[in-house]
Amino acid sequence: MAVRHYTLDFNLSTAVECASVVPGLLSIFHEQELAETIHDTNGHGYLATFVGKNGRLVILRVHSHGLVTIDLQCYEEDNVAQLDNLLNSLEKKLKVILNGNIARTKKLPPLVRGAKVDRYWPTADGRLVEYDIDKVVYEEDSPYQNIKILHSKQYGNILVLDGDVNLAESDYAYTQAITGSGKENYAGKDVLILGGGDGGILAELVKHKPKMIKSVYIDQKVIDGCKKHMRKTCGNILDSLRGDCYQILIEDCVPLLKKYVREGRTFDYVINDLTAIPISTSPEEDSTWEFLRLILDLSIRVLHPKGKYFTQGNSVNLTEALSLYEEQLGKLSCPVDFRKQVVCVPSYLEQWVFYTAWKK
């Protein structure tokens, strides 16, 4: 059973005494048959909880520095009209009591906690986003990760791996950016894709008649879900693991890259869609950074001398992590130059950085 959590905040121009605020609100709580309990705050303002027979809980806090906060929790099935009336009554009463001392009032839409369908996902820089998700269309646990495909009214189906929004059917901008933004000539070229289990990159590049694409992805269950539920992204490309100009290899890319290095195999394009740049800013301690460095070094070693390497970065707001990644580009065994591009990926709700690198 889900719980709705409403919030109502009042920023005051000047701090007020609790005695001038609380008594005027009590009649509203009593009308709702909410039982009051006052808590000791050790001199930090006033704190009381009000509990109703129907499971409603109200927390009233008058902070000593000039902030009044009201939190209302109730079950999702509770009467929404009654709840709105309660919050509106509290807001109107406080405006009368405080008589022009309110600098700002803020009432947010309710946060729904514990719902069967989770609609809340964080951005890369830690901000909370509520999506218009109305159902789970696919969910599996593989040996590697939890896989969800969620339906959004706005973005279509969204692939979420281990709680991280990967790609939505609306996100063609991502596919374009990580393949060169339409400026590259893939005709007759050898291409290596690392990751990309949603099939979007592969489906896009096949249109350009390359010589051969090797697409390496470790998780068959992601492919199974996407070929059924992400067809606006992948079309029918995942229906078969092999086509006239492509082959999908279900395996770990690291041994394969090492094998290509030993054989002297090179590619005109290497597209790394395995993972975003880690948020952690401690490359020496984070195993994800170690993995990223390994993939980056091996990828450049199998890149043709005139080839290009494409990869995603992370949110444009993560400036420290992006700078650390650019430092890693300068430490490769084979020197490279690079450029970056910032793109708005619709379902990410944030600007995203993409990198292009090539051998000096």
Order of alpha helices (4+ residues) and beta strands (2+ residues): beta-alpha-beta-beta-beta-beta-alpha-beta-beta-beta-beta-beta-beta-beta-alpha-beta-alpha-beta-alpha-alpha-beta-beta-alpha-beta-alpha-beta-alpha-beta-beta
